[in-house]
Amino acid sequence: MTYQVLTDEGPEGMLLPTSPSSVWIISTLEVAVPWQDDRHLMLIHPSYPLAGQLNSPPHDEGYWAPPFVAYPVQIEFSPPSTAGSLLRLATEAVNRIDIERDLNHLAYQMGLRDTRLRRRSPFMELKVSPRSPSMVKAYYILRHGLVGVDTSSLRNLADPEQRRGYVFLPLREYSAATQVRPGEEHGRSERWFLGKPLMSNVEYVLSDEMRRLGISEEYIDVPPDLFCREERGVLCVVDLAGYGTALRYAFEYMHTFSMTANNAQDEFRRRVAHELHTMLGDLGTTQAQFAGDGFVAAFPERAFPDTAELITGVVARWEALVDLIEQLNGSIRAPDKRVGTRMVLHQGEYTYGRIAGTRSFAAAFDGTAVIEAVRLEQGLATASKERNATVFTSLPERSHLLAVSRRLGDRLESSGSKDPFPRWATLGEASVSAKEYAGDALIFQLPGAEEE
């Protein structure tokens, strides 16, 4: 197959190795932002591979690309056969399009305003189509750098919660952050970043040190604190006790003539995962980290100002999920194989977002209050298992426990909230510890069906 880069400096009469099936104008927006001692190029993931394409790469990954606007170029009677005729066809089409207006519209959709753009050197690619690998197409790459923007919209570049899906490719450490892999389907090697290949036009631009330097020097100064957000609010940590044991039980005993052991286990796991995600969706928070059989979630005060009302809603929704788990437990005959639950509620200051700035894989939590909440859940797990406090001595093998940190408990009492958890039995106050953390919490238990 073919891959060729054409510029205005090449001979016009040079024959193309193959005529393109179509010609496209791709107008890219190059955005560089700083982090620590490097500059990073913003990239997006515009498309998953299309299904059913001939000669598709076996890796089945889409490509990283800059934000862009694309225009098809009409081919009249026959496709161009030389470099000169291909470039003329593309440049004549460019003259009929208001490229900068469309790029400013793209920037507006990205949440940016009062933008300034600078043209950079264009080039033509003749290559196998990334989305239709059985076709050879031509792409006229028009490069524009974002060199200015209203500072009030800078958080839209940082994308602290990664809702826009931006990733940032280091420019100075470009070689170290990427890996070269063979790509026979496209007739060239490909450079990969964060588990996906770079679009060839990105690789071509960044293969030249001077072009990388030019992008780096015209960066948008996004302050580091915009990559995450300092918050105060309620933290919720959830974990399922004996989850692995229950899955094993489902695998060994819960299959039937119509359901295999693997299907029984998968159904159990997916049902629980679905309910955990649905619970947080119903409660309305978007700050969460999942870990299979549990999660850490936060409810910032700026969005959930009434703490007592919030806690009542969280616990009520958790009760519904525990009721479902009790239904699943009804299918498990051995009491020691059933699933128990633990929920910890805490309050304090924390950070959420791209904790590692441009190098973050996903939005995450940081802060002392988060560590305290996680350690409180770990301590609750240990204390309930080892029965090392009076409040835990009479618990059944698998219990449904709720721990409210002393700090949050005091807040609820001061708000005048009385008996916020009517279905839960109050076990008392206990001191729990895990690693370097030790703290007091109010412990509650929701009785299982056999205890009510």
N, C-alpha and C positions, 0 to 999 in steps of 0.2 A: 504494500500500500504506500501512499505518498504523504509526505509532510514537507512543505516548503514555505519559507517566508520571503515575501517580495516587498521591496521598497522602491521609492521614486528613483533611487540611485542605480537600480539594475537596468540591464539592456531591454529596451521596449520590445524588440523582436524575438526575445527568448521564448521558445515554444514551451507551453505548459506540459508537464508529464501526462496530464489527463485533464479533460475539460470538466469544470465544476457542474454538478447537477443543479445547483442554485447558488446565488450570491447574496450575502447578508452584510449589512452595515451594523457593527456592534459599537455603540458609544459607551465607553466605560467611565466610571467615576472612581478615581484613585483617592482614597482617604487614608492619611497616615496620622497616627496618634502616638504620643509618647508613653512609655512605661519604664521606670527606673532609668537605665542607661542605654536604651535602645528605642527605635521607632518601629511601629508595627503597621502593616497594611491591612485594612479592613477587607474581609472576604465574606461572601454569602454562599449558601448552598441552593442554587436556583431550581434544581430539578433532580428527582430520583431518576434512575434509568427507566426508560420507557419499556413496557412489557412487550415481548414477542419480536424484538428486533434481531435481524440476522447479524452474525459476527459480533454479538455483544461480548464485552470482556467478561471473563468468569468471575472477576472480583465483585461485580454487581454493585458498584459504588457510583454515586454522582460526583460531580467535580466542584471544587471551590473556585469561585470567580468573584471579581469585583462587582458591586452594583452596576447595572447597565441598562441601556435601552436598545432594543433591536429593531431593525427595519429590513424587510425583504426588498431586494432589487429586482425589478422586472427585466427578464431576458426576452428580447423581442423575437428574432427569427432563429438564431443559433447561438450557442454559448461561446464565450470568448476562448480563443486558442493560444494567445500570447500574453505575456506579462503586461505589455502596454495596453492591449485592448481590455484586459480585465481591470486594470487600474483606472482607465478612462471611464469604463462603465460605472465603477463605484463612485468616482469623484463627481461625475455628472449627476448621479443620484443624490449625493451629499448636498450639492448646491441647491437642490429643491426642498431640502428639509431644514427646519429651524432646530438644529441639534441642541443648542444651548438652552432654548426654551424648554425642550423636553427634559434635559438634564436638571434644570431647576425645578421642574414638576416632580421628577424623581426625588430630588432632595427634599422637596416639600412633603412628599409621602413618607420620607424617612424621619419626619419631625424636625427638619432643619429650616431655618429661615435666614433671609438676608445673606445668601451665599455668594461667594466669589469663586469663579472657575478660571483655570488657566490651561490653555491647550498644550498638549505634549505631542511628541513625534508619533505620527500614525504608521501603520504597516499593514500588509495584506498577508493572510494565511491561506494556504491551499492545503486542505487536510481532510482526513476522515471525520465525518460528523460525530461529535460526542454522543448525541442522542439517537442517531440513525447510522450505526457503524457500517452499513452496507453502501453508503453513499459518500462521495467526495464532494465537498462544498468549499466555497471561498468566503472568507470573512474579512472585511475591511475594518480594522480595529482603530477607532478614533479615541484617543486617550485625552482625558481631561482630569486635572488635579483639583481637588477641593482645597482652596488656599485661604478661605475666609468664611466665617459663619457667625451669626449672632450668638453671643456667649450664653444667652438664656436657653438655648436649645442644645447645649453641649452634652447633657445627660443622655440625649437620644443617640449620640455616638458611643458613649460608654456602655449603654445597654446593660445596666447593672443586674437586672433579673434575667438577662439573656432571653427575653421574650421575642426579640427580633432575630435571634439566631446568628448574630455576628461572631466571627472568629477573627483573630488578629495574628498575622504572620510576621515574625521578627524579620527586620531588614538587615541589620548588621550581622545577626546570627542566622542568616538565611540557610546557609549550608548545614549548620549543625541541627537546625530545627526540622529539616526535611530529609527524605531518603529517596534515592533514585531506584526505580524498579523497571524491569523490562516491560514493554507494552506492545507486543507483536501485532495486536489487532490494529494499532494506529501507526505502525511503521516507525516507531521511535520509542525511546525510553520515556518514562513519566516520573515526575517528582511528586512525592506524597507528603502531606502535612495532616496531622491529626486524623490518620486513618483513611484519608481520601486523597485522590490525585488532584493536583492543581490543573486548572484549564491551561491549555498550551500557550495562550496569549499571556497569561500571568507568568508562566515559566520563562517565556522569551524575554519579557520585560525585565524580570528580576535576574536573569542570567548575566546581565551586564552590570558591573559594579557602579559605573557612573550613573546609570539609570536608577539604581537603588539609592544612590546618594542624592540624586535630584528629587526623588520622592520624599526621602527622609528630611531634607532641608525645608520643604514646604509642608510641614506638618501642622495639624490643628492642636493647639495646646489644651488638652483635656485634663483638668486637675485630677490627681489620683483619687481624691475622696468621692468623685462621682461614680466610680466603678462599683461602689457598694453604698449601703445606707445605714446610718446609725439609728437604731430604733430603741424604743422601750415598749414592753408589752408582756402578754402572757405567753409562756412557753409550755408546750404540751409534748410529752414523750410517751410513746406507746410501744409496748412489746408484748408478744404472745409467748406464754410459757408452755413448753412442751410441744411446740409447733412441729419441730423435726420428728419427734416421736410419733405425733399424730399422723404425719405424712407417711411415715414408715408403716404405721398400722393400716392406713388406707391402702397402701400398696400391697400389703400381705393378706388383708382380710376383707376389703370392701369391694373387690371386683365380683362380677357376676358373669352369667353366660353372654350377656350383651355388652358388658363393659370390661375392658382389660385392666390389669393392675396399674399400668401406666396411666390409663385414662382416668381411673378412680383417683389416683394421686394428683394428676393434673387438674381435675375438676375441683378437688378440695382446695388446692393452692390458688387457682384462678378465682374461685368464689370469694375467698378471704381477701385476696389482693384487690379485687373489684370493690369490695365493701369498704376497705380502708381508703381507697382513692375517692370513692363516692362520698364517704363521710366528710372528708376535708372539703370536697367540692360543695357539699350542702352547707357547710359552716361558713364558706366564703373566703377562706384565706388562700393566698397563692404562695406563701412562704413555707416550704416544706421540703424535707429530704426523706426519701423512702429507703428502707433497707430490708426488703423481702417481707419479713413478718412484723414490721413496725415502722415507725416514722418519728421524726422530730418536726414539729410545726410551731409556727409563731403567729400571734395575733397582735399586730402593732396597735398601740393606744390611739394613734392618729386616725385609724380606721375603725377601731372597736373601743370607743371611749367609756362605755359602761361595763366595767369589769365584772360586776356581779351578774348582770344579764348574760354576758359572754360565757362565764363559767357554767351557769345553769344550762345554757344551750349546748355547750360542748359535752357536758356530762350526760344530758338527755340523749344526744345523738350517739354517744358512746354506749349508752345502755341498749339502744336498738341494735348496735353491732354485736354486743355481748349476747343479746338474745339469739341472734343468728348463730353465734358460735355454740351456744347451748343446744341449738337444734342439731348442729353438726356433731356435738358431743353425744347426742342421743343415739347416734349410729355407732358409737365406740363403746363396746361392752366393758372393757377393762378401765376402771377409774383412773389408774395411773398412766393411761395412754391419752387421756383427754387434754384438751387445750385450756389453759388458764390465761388470764390477761392481767396486764399491769398498765396503769395510766398514772403519770406524774404531771402535776400542774405546778408551775413555778412562775415567778414574775421578776423582771429585771431588765437591764440594758443589754443589748446584743447588736451584732452587725450581720447584715444579710446582703448577699449579692456576689459580685466577682471579687472574692477575697484576695485572689492573686492577680487582680487587674486583668490585663490583656492575656495572661497565661492561664486563666481559670478555665477548667473543663466545664464546669456547671456552677450555677448559683449555689451558695453554701452559707452555713452559719459560722459565726465566730463570736467570741466574747465570754466573759466569766460566767454570766448567767446561763448560757447554753451548756457550758461544762458542768455547772452545778446541777442543772436539770438532768443531764445524762447520768452523772454520778449518782444522783438521787434515785434514778430508776435502777441502776446497777446495784446500789445498796439495798433497795427494796427487794430485788430478786434474791440477793444473798441472804438477807434477814429472814425472808419468808421461807426459804429453803432450809436454812439451818435452825430456824425457830429460836434465834438468839435474843429475842425480846419477848416480854410477856404478851404483848398484843398478838403475836403470831403463833402462840403455843397450841391453840385449838383449831387452827385452820385445816381444811381438808387438803388432800393431795394436790388438786388443781383448783386454785382460787381466782376470783376476780377482784383485784385490789385497786384502790385509788389512793394515791398519796398527794396531799396538798401541802406544799412547803409552808413552813411557819410564817415566812414573809408574806405569802399570798393569803394564808389563813387570817393573819392580822388585818389585811386589807379588806377581806370579806366581812370580818366582824365589825370593823369600823364603819362599813357602809350600811350596817344594820341588817345584813342578810341573815335570816334565821332558817335553819334546816334547809340548805340549798340542795341537798341530795336525799330526798325522802325515801327512795328505794334502798339506800345504802345503810348498812349497819356501821355505827361508829365503833371502831376498835380501840381508839385512843391515840395518844401521841407517842412517837418512838424516835429514837436517834438512830440514823442509819449512816453507813460510811462505805466508801469505795475509793480505793487508791488514796489520794491525798485529801479527799473531801469527806467531811462529816457534817451532818445537819439534822435538824429536827423537822418532823412532818406529822401532819394529822393523817391517820390511816383509816380507810373505810373499806368495807367488803360488801360486794353485791352477791347475795346468796344464789347458788345454783338451784336448778329445779328440784334436785333431791333434798335440798336444805330448807326450802320454803314451806 
